């Protein structure tokens, strides 16, 4: 029988976040399903229930620190204590090189992918420390490890996620906190679907993306979720940037 634990999952309404909420539910976690889309949080809650656990939907923009903190307060009251796991998965991207990236796009990507993550960690960490410990898994990207063409803001944000995650691990390990980043490669997601749809030759663009991986295919949200579940339970993993990219960075 699984130990009863609570996990906050941001970006739970779709893609990797949705898959992670379900995967954690199967491991016995109760889920705080955070997403900017209310219908996404409800879909996640229904899927979590189907997986045999319970979810508390929290429709909010992760850039709104006050709204996030209020949701954490509600979750503590509802579930009877602080979360044991924070999975920061919400993210956005802009496909453009630096000189074609507007300041508004830069601010949006950094705001969601890095600043919001700083805020969620800042809010949850003291609660975990007071409870004796906890685990944080932040979704970065191979774009935070190597350069990716036409992803200036995205690369910068994800490199920042890795740096912040390692800093948290170093600063809070002696207080029972583990913090790891996971760095997916190309994953079949709504964002990738939009990039392909906007490409001059979508079929050729898809083929090029698939060929970046050693086995000639993109990853799936469920496969990344497996990595997040692993890091949630791997007690000797701390301060790592766990690359899960189908061999993309080995080429």
Buried (B, 14 or more C-beta within 10 A) or exposed (E): EEEBBBBBBBBBBBBBBBBBBBBBBBBBBBBBBBBBBEEBBBBBBEBBEEBEBBBBBBBBBBBBBEBBBBBBEEBBEEBEEBBBBBBBBBBBBBBBEEEEBEEEBBEBBBBBBBBBBBBBBEBBBEBBBEBEBBBBBBBBBBBBBBEBEBBBBBBBBBBBBBBBBBEBBEEBBEBEBBBBBBBBBBBBBEBBEEBBEEBEEEEEBBEEBBEBBEEEBBBBBBBBBBBBBBBBEBEEBBBBBBBBBBEBEEE
